[in-house]
Amino acid sequence: MRIELEMEDDGRWIAEIPELPGVMVYGATREQAISKVKALALRTMADQIENESPVSGLDCLFAVPA
Protein backbone atom coordinates (compact mmCIF):
# COMPACT_ATOMS: atom_id res chain seq x y z
CA MET A 1 0.00 0.00 0.00
CA ARG A 2 1.21 3.45 -0.87
CA ILE A 3 1.82 5.98 1.91
CA GLU A 4 1.44 9.64 1.02
CA LEU A 5 3.40 12.14 3.12
CA GLU A 6 3.24 15.88 3.45
CA MET A 7 4.80 18.36 5.85
CA GLU A 8 2.40 20.89 7.33
CA ASP A 9 3.27 24.57 7.76
CA ASP A 10 3.77 24.02 11.49
CA GLY A 11 6.42 21.32 10.87
CA ARG A 12 4.26 18.29 11.64
CA TRP A 13 4.06 15.48 9.13
CA ILE A 14 0.80 14.02 7.88
CA ALA A 15 0.74 10.48 6.50
CA GLU A 16 -2.17 8.85 4.69
CA ILE A 17 -2.96 5.59 2.94
CA PRO A 18 -5.50 6.50 0.24
CA GLU A 19 -6.60 2.88 -0.29
CA LEU A 20 -7.90 2.80 3.29
CA PRO A 21 -10.36 5.65 3.88
CA GLY A 22 -9.80 7.37 7.22
CA VAL A 23 -6.23 6.09 7.66
CA MET A 24 -4.47 9.40 8.20
CA VAL A 25 -2.22 10.48 11.08
CA TYR A 26 0.05 13.27 12.23
CA GLY A 27 3.58 12.78 13.50
CA ALA A 28 6.23 15.09 14.88
CA THR A 29 8.72 13.58 12.43
CA ARG A 30 8.46 11.89 9.05
CA GLU A 31 9.47 8.56 10.58
CA GLN A 32 6.90 8.85 13.36
CA ALA A 33 4.12 9.61 10.89
CA ILE A 34 5.08 6.57 8.78
CA SER A 35 5.16 4.30 11.83
CA LYS A 36 1.81 5.58 13.11
CA VAL A 37 0.06 5.27 9.74
CA LYS A 38 1.30 1.69 9.29
CA ALA A 39 -0.03 0.75 12.75
CA LEU A 40 -3.40 2.39 12.05
CA ALA A 41 -3.63 0.65 8.68
CA LEU A 42 -3.06 -2.75 10.30
CA ARG A 43 -5.70 -2.05 12.97
CA THR A 44 -8.15 -0.89 10.32
CA MET A 45 -7.58 -3.98 8.15
CA ALA A 46 -7.95 -6.28 11.18
CA ASP A 47 -11.27 -4.63 12.01
CA GLN A 48 -12.44 -5.02 8.40
CA ILE A 49 -11.48 -8.72 8.41
CA GLU A 50 -13.31 -9.34 11.69
CA ASN A 51 -16.43 -7.65 10.25
CA GLU A 52 -16.10 -9.58 6.99
CA SER A 53 -15.71 -6.41 4.96
CA PRO A 54 -13.60 -6.41 1.79
CA VAL A 55 -10.00 -5.44 2.50
CA SER A 56 -7.85 -3.88 -0.20
CA GLY A 57 -4.37 -5.33 -0.64
CA LEU A 58 -4.74 -8.63 1.20
CA ASP A 59 -4.93 -10.87 -1.86
CA CYS A 60 -1.14 -10.87 -2.14
CA LEU A 61 -0.65 -11.69 1.57
CA PHE A 62 -2.82 -14.78 2.00
CA ALA A 63 -3.42 -17.82 -0.18
CA VAL A 64 -6.18 -20.31 0.48
CA PRO A 65 -5.91 -23.68 -1.32
CA ALA A 66 -8.86 -24.64 -3.49
PAZAPA-4460 file (N, C-alpha, C; in steps of 0.05 Angstrom, whole numbers, plus 32768, in hexadecimal, padded with zeros to 4 digits):
% residues 66
    n_x    n_y    n_z   ca_x   ca_y   ca_z    c_x    c_y    c_z   seq   type   mol
   8011   7FE8   8000   8000   8000   8000   8012   8019   8000     1      M     A
   8009   802C   7FF2   8018   8045   7FEF   8012   8058   8005     2      R     A
   8027   8063   8011   8024   8078   8026   802B   8093   801A     3      I     A
   8018   80A5   801E   801D   80C1   8014   8025   80D2   802C     4      E     A
   8039   80E2   8029   8044   80F3   803E   8044   8110   8036     5      L     A
   8040   8121   804A   8041   813E   8045   8048   814C   805F     6      E     A
   8059   8160   805D   8060   816F   8075   804E   8187   8077     7      M     A
   8041   818B   808E   8030   81A2   8093   8040   81BB   8098     8      E     A
   8034   81D2   8097   8041   81EB   809B   804D   81ED   80B7     9      D     A
   8041   81DF   80CA   804B   81E0   80E6   8062   81CC   80EB    10      D     A
   806A   81BD   80D7   8080   81AA   80D9   8078   818E   80DE    11      G     A
   805E   8189   80E5   8055   816E   80E9   8053   8160   80CE    12      R     A
   8055   8146   80CF   8051   8136   80B7   8036   8128   80B7    13      W     A
   8029   8127   80A0   8010   8118   809E   8015   8101   808B    14      I     A
   800C   80EA   8092   800F   80D2   8082   7FF3   80C6   807E    15      A     A
   7FEF   80BC   8065   7FD5   80B1   805E   7FD8   8099   804B    16      E     A
   7FC6   8086   804D   7FC5   8070   803B   7FAA   8072   802C    17      I     A
   7FAB   807C   8013   7F92   8082   8005   7F80   8069   8000    18      P     A
   7F8C   8052   7FFF   7F7C   803A   7FFA   7F6B   8032   8012    19      E     A
   7F71   803D   8029   7F62   8038   8042   7F56   8052   804C    20      L     A
   7F3D   8058   8045   7F31   8071   804E   7F33   8075   806C    21      P     A
   7F3A   808D   8074   7F3C   8093   8090   7F57   808D   809D    22      G     A
   7F69   8080   808E   7F83   807A   8099   7F96   8091   8093    23      V     A
   7F96   80A4   80A6   7FA7   80BC   80A4   7FAF   80C4   80C0    24      M     A
   7FC9   80CB   80C3   7FD4   80D2   80DE   7FE7   80E9   80DB    25      V     A
   7FEC   80F5   80F2   8001   8109   80F5   8018   80FE   8105    26      Y     A
   8030   8107   80FF   8048   8100   810E   805A   8117   8110    27      G     A
   8069   8118   8126   807D   812E   812A   8093   812C   8115    28      A     A
   809A   8114   810D   80AE   8110   80F9   80A3   80FF   80E2    29      T     A
   80B1   80FE   80CC   80A9   80EE   80B5   80A8   80D0   80BD    30      R     A
   80BC   80C7   80CB   80BD   80AB   80D4   80A6   80A4   80E6    31      E     A
   80A0   80B6   80F9   808A   80B1   810B   806F   80AF   80FC    32      Q     A
   806B   80C1   80E9   8052   80C0   80DA   8050   80A6   80CA    33      A     A
   8066   809D   80BF   8066   8083   80B0   805F   806C   80C2    34      I     A
   806C   806B   80D9   8067   8056   80ED   804A   8056   80F6    35      S     A
   8040   806D   80FC   8024   8070   8106   8010   8068   80F1    36      K     A
   8015   8070   80D8   8001   8069   80C3   8001   804B   80BC    37      V     A
   8019   803F   80BE   801A   8022   80BA   800A   8013   80D0    38      K     A
   800E   801B   80E9   7FFF   800F   80FF   7FE1   8013   80FC    39      A     A
   7FD9   802B   80F5   7FBC   8030   80F1   7FB1   8020   80DA    40      L     A
   7FC0   801D   80C4   7FB7   800D   80AE   7FB3   7FF0   80B6    41      A     A
   7FC6   7FE5   80C5   7FC3   7FC9   80CE   7FAB   7FC6   80E0    42      L     A
   7FA6   7FD9   80F2   7F8E   7FD7   8103   7F74   7FD9   80F3    43      R     A
   7F74   7FEB   80DF   7F5D   7FEE   80CE   7F57   7FD5   80BE    44      T     A
   7F6C   7FC9   80B3   7F68   7FB0   80A3   7F5F   7F99   80B5    45      M     A
   7F6A   7F97   80CD   7F61   7F82   80E0   7F43   7F86   80E6    46      A     A
   7F3B   7F9E   80EB   7F1F   7FA3   80F0   7F0D   7F9C   80D8    47      D     A
   7F16   7FA3   80C0   7F07   7F9C   80A8   7F05   7F7D   80A5    48      Q     A
   7F1B   7F6F   80AA   7F1A   7F52   80A8   7F07   7F46   80BC    49      I     A
   7F08   7F4F   80D5   7EF6   7F45   80EA   7ED8   7F4A   80E3    50      E     A
   7ED3   7F60   80D5   7EB7   7F67   80CD   7EB0   7F5D   80B1    51      N     A
   7EC2   7F4D   80A6   7EBE   7F40   808C   7EB9   7F55   8076    52      E     A
   7EC7   7F6B   8078   7EC6   7F80   8063   7EDD   7F7B   8050    53      S     A
   7EDA   7F83   8037   7EF0   7F80   8024   7F08   7F91   802D    54      P     A
   7F20   7F85   802A   7F38   7F93   8032   7F4A   7F95   801A    55      V     A
   7F51   7FAE   8013   7F63   7FB2   7FFC   7F7F   7FAA   8003    56      S     A
   7F8C   7F9C   7FF0   7FA9   7F95   7FF3   7FAF   7F7B   8001    57      G     A
   7F9B   7F6C   800A   7FA1   7F53   8018   7FA4   7F3B   8006    58      L     A
   7F9C   7F3D   7FED   7F9D   7F27   7FDB   7FBA   7F1D   7FD8    59      D     A
   7FCD   7F2F   7FD9   7FE9   7F27   7FD5   7FF6   7F1C   7FEF    60      C     A
   7FE8   7F1F   8006   7FF3   7F16   801F   7FEA   7EFA   8027    61      L     A
   7FD2   7EF2   8020   7FC8   7ED8   8028   7FBF   7EC8   8010    62      F     A
   7FC4   7EAE   8011   7FBC   7E9C   7FFC   7FAC   7E85   800A    63      A     A
   7F95   7E7F   7FFF   7F84   7E6A   800A   7F83   7E54   7FF4    64      V     A
   7F8B   7E3C   7FFA   7F8A   7E26   7FE6   7F6D   7E21   7FDE    65      P     A
   7F6A   7E19   7FC4   7F4F   7E13   7FBA   7F44   7DF9   7FC5    66      A     A
***
